[in-house]
Amino acid sequence: MSFGRPPSISGGFSVTSPDRGSFPLDHYGECKQYMQMYLDCLRKNGSNSTPCRHLNKDYLECRMSRGLMERDDWRNLGLSGVGESDSTSSVAKDNPKDRPNV
C-alpha cells in the first residue's frame, strides 16, 4: 500500500527538468528596473505586448548577461529583428518625451 501518492505510481519515479521556463529567480534585483519598465509599458498599453517588445528584449538580455537564464537566439525567443530596425518600425515605443505634460 502506498500512502501519500497515487496507487498508479510505482517505485521507479525519476524527475526531469523542463525544457524551458525554469531559471533562477532574480533574488538580488539585478534586472528589476528592466522588468519594471516592461510591466509599466504593458499597463500603459492595456496588456498589448507589441509596443513593449524592445523592453522585453532588454529584460531578457539583462537576465542572460547575468547568468539568470541560459543564453538563446532571439529567433528562438520570438524577438528576432526587435530593436534592429528602429527607424523602419511601425510600432510606437514608450518614450517619456512623448508623454503629455500634466
C-alpha positions in Angstrom: 0.0 0.0 0.0 1.3 3.5 -0.9 0.4 6.3 1.5 0.6 9.8 0.2 0.8 9.1 -3.5 -1.5 7.8 -6.2 -1.6 4.0 -6.5 -0.6 4.2 -10.2 2.9 5.4 -9.4 5.3 2.6 -8.6 8.8 2.8 -7.1 10.8 3.9 -10.2 9.9 7.6 -10.5 12.5 9.9 -11.8 12.4 13.7 -12.0 13.4 15.5 -15.2 13.8 19.3 -15.6 11.6 21.2 -18.1 13.0 22.1 -21.5 12.2 25.8 -21.0 10.6 28.1 -18.4 12.8 27.2 -15.4 15.5 29.6 -14.4 16.9 31.2 -11.2 14.9 34.0 -9.6 16.4 37.4 -9.6 16.9 37.5 -5.8 19.3 40.5 -5.9 17.1 42.6 -8.2 19.8 42.8 -10.9 17.2 43.2 -13.7 14.4 44.7 -11.7 14.5 48.1 -13.5 14.1 46.3 -16.8 11.3 44.2 -15.5 9.5 47.3 -14.1 9.8 49.3 -17.3 8.4 46.3 -19.3 5.4 45.9 -16.8 4.8 49.7 -16.9 4.6 49.6 -20.7 2.2 46.6 -20.6 -0.1 48.5 -18.2 0.1 51.7 -20.3 -0.8 49.6 -23.4 -3.7 47.6 -21.9 -1.6 44.4 -21.8 -0.8 44.6 -25.5 2.8 43.4 -25.7 3.6 44.5 -29.2 4.7 48.1 -28.3 6.8 46.7 -25.4 8.8 44.1 -27.3 12.0 46.2 -27.2 11.7 46.3 -23.4 11.1 42.6 -23.3 14.3 42.1 -25.2 16.3 44.4 -22.9 15.0 42.4 -19.9 15.9 39.1 -21.3 19.3 40.4 -22.3 19.9 41.5 -18.8 18.9 38.1 -17.5 21.1 36.3 -20.0 24.2 38.5 -19.4 24.0 38.0 -15.6 23.5 34.2 -15.8 19.9 34.2 -14.7 18.9 32.3 -17.7 20.6 30.4 -20.5 21.6 32.4 -23.5 19.5 31.7 -26.5 19.0 33.1 -30.0 16.5 35.9 -30.3 14.8 34.0 -33.0 14.0 31.2 -30.6 12.6 33.7 -28.1 10.4 35.3 -30.7 12.3 38.5 -30.7 14.5 38.4 -33.8 14.6 41.8 -35.5 13.3 43.7 -32.5 15.3 46.8 -31.9 17.5 46.3 -35.0 15.4 48.3 -37.5 14.0 51.0 -35.2 13.8 53.6 -37.9 11.6 51.4 -40.1 9.4 50.1 -37.3 5.8 51.0 -37.4 5.3 50.2 -33.7 5.3 53.2 -31.3 7.7 52.8 -28.4 7.3 54.0 -24.9 9.3 57.3 -24.8 8.9 59.6 -21.8 9.4 62.6 -24.1 6.2 61.7 -25.9 4.1 61.7 -22.8 1.7 64.7 -22.4 2.6 67.3 -19.7 0.0 67.0 -17.0 
